[in-house]
Amino acid sequence: MLLEGKNAVVYGGGGKVGGAVARAFAREGARVFLAGRTMESLEAVAVDITAAGGSAEAAEVDALDEQAVEKHLGEVVQEAGSIDVSFNAVWIRGDLQGTPLAEMSREAFMGPLVTGATTHFLTARAAARRMVGRGSGVILTLSTSAAALSGRDRKFHRTGGFGVACAAIEALTKQLAAELGPRGVRVVCLRPDAIPETWPEEETREQASEAGRGTEKTVSDVPAYMEGGTLLGRLPTLAEVGNAAAFVASDRASAMTGTVANLTCGSIVG
């Protein structure tokens, strides 16, 4: 198994992406520590993992709370002996999209930045402080295709602070990798495109701008547009993101750091 004997912390572990990655880590032999703000969803993932023969524990942790993050990770290391993998899947407020920047409120713009950049910094810093002492460890961050959209797609999606936050997370990843690499710690960002399994089931109305013209679209129109812009003709799945995370966290990817793993199915090339 790829992660046998490893201890992994997953922030946002009760969410769809965090849960998928946590399950993949556990399948590959890791002891998983789920952290998040909602115990009910965390415990549901933990039950799934243990039912499948894996090891998982859940703890209520607000990743925006510096002291809570440090306290929890200290307890994990005290109990497990080490922290080998840290993955942040805390929601970056992707719901705050669709409004032109010139019309966006300060709060709507800053929401993704505060949540995404701050939680990634706090969780990565806490992990780094403990990993460098052992001379090993892997920190995984999470961005999206919004960090590197084409001009056409930027006009269509109008990502606001969400796209800026994703770009900031990728920049943070590279800087951390530069500083931590000489001390044996790898840092890699996972960048999937939109994952249909995470989308809300109810159909809502959205404003979209296509080819410079304002057009109203429903959520059901968006998948066809997005799938048509990928080389594979489809969008990534939760299972694919989980499998990629497990590989990147493993020793088989030991030469990989300071980069962004492109999981967009080819909506971004290069």
C-alpha positions, 0 to 999 in steps of 0.5 A: 500500500502506498501510505502504509505506516503513515499518519495523515491529517485531512482538514475539511475531512467531512466535505466531499473532496476531503472525505474522498481524499481521506478514504483514499489515504486510508485505503492505502494504509494511512492512519487518518485524522479528520479535522473540521467544524462539523462533527456529524460529517466528520464522523460519517467519513470516519465510520466509512473508513473504519467499516472498510478496515481503515483507521480514522479519528475525528476532531472538531477544529476550526482551521481559521483558529490558529491556536486550535490548529496548533493544539490539535496537531500537537495532540495528533503527534503526541498520540501517533508519534508523527505527522507524515501528510497534511492535506487542506480541503477546507472550502474556499467559498466557491459560491462567491462567484458570478459577480463582476469585480466592479460590482462585488462587495469587499466582503464577497471578494475577501471571503475566499481569500480569508478562508483559502489563504489563511487556512492553508497558511495556518495548517501548512505552517503547523505541519511544517514545524513538526515535519522539519524536525524529522526531516520528512513529510508531505504537505498537500494544498488544494486549488482549482482551475480558477487559478489559471483560466483562459481569457474566455473562461475568465469572462464566463465564470467571473471568479472574483476573489475565488480565483485570486484565492486559488492563485494565492494558494498555488503561490504559497505552495511554491514558496513553502516548497522552496523553504522546506525542501532542503529540510526534507519536506515536500509541498504539492498543490492539487488543482482539479477542475470543477467536480460535478459530484460536489455541485448542489443538486438544485438548479439555480439561476446564474449570470454568465458572460460568454464571448463578451456578451452577458447571457443568463444560464442555468447550472444545467447549461454549465457542465456542457460548456465546461466539459467541452473545454477539456481535452478528455471531454469530461470533468474530474471525479472525486475518486480521481482526486483521491487517488492522485492525492494518495500517489502524490503523498506517497514515496513513489512521488518523492521527486515531486515538490513545488509544483501543481498537479494538473487534475483538470482533465485538460481544461488547462494545458501546460 
